[in-house]
Amino acid sequence: MLDNLVWLAFDMLLLLMLARCVISWFRPSHYHPIVRWVEKTTDPLLAPIQRILPPWKTGGLDFSPAIVLLIAWVIARVLTEILP
């Protein structure tokens, strides 16, 4: 039961990160409420990694969404193993 909740949270994070990537590719108006919500929701997760590994150090590519998802996946796996 709880493991399903953990994976649901991971799936929601995955969708948010995917939306953030698509937004960065198409550059819609930052005044759009959905764009602002996605950026406001994902920025706290991405900012620490972007400080450590800024895109200008990686040839202009931002690997922070992939790193966030990898960390979240590891946490989800550990939680599903330890939760009853």
Phi, psi and omega in degrees: 000306180291330178294327176295323178293320178298315181289330175296316177297319178297317179297322177295319177296319177301315179295321177296317179293322176297316177298320180296320178295315179297319178299319181291333179284322186262345177051059176288175180299133179283357177271351178291134185299324180291318179298315179297320180294316180297315180294319180294327181282322185268338182304316180298333178277324185276327187303314180298322179287324178292333175290322180283320185230075182292151182302331180290342176273346183245032177072027179086359179265137180260106181270000185299321177298321179294321180292318177300316180294322178296315179297316179296322179296316178298316179297317179298317179298315181295316180297319181291336177282324185267338179282146181290000000 
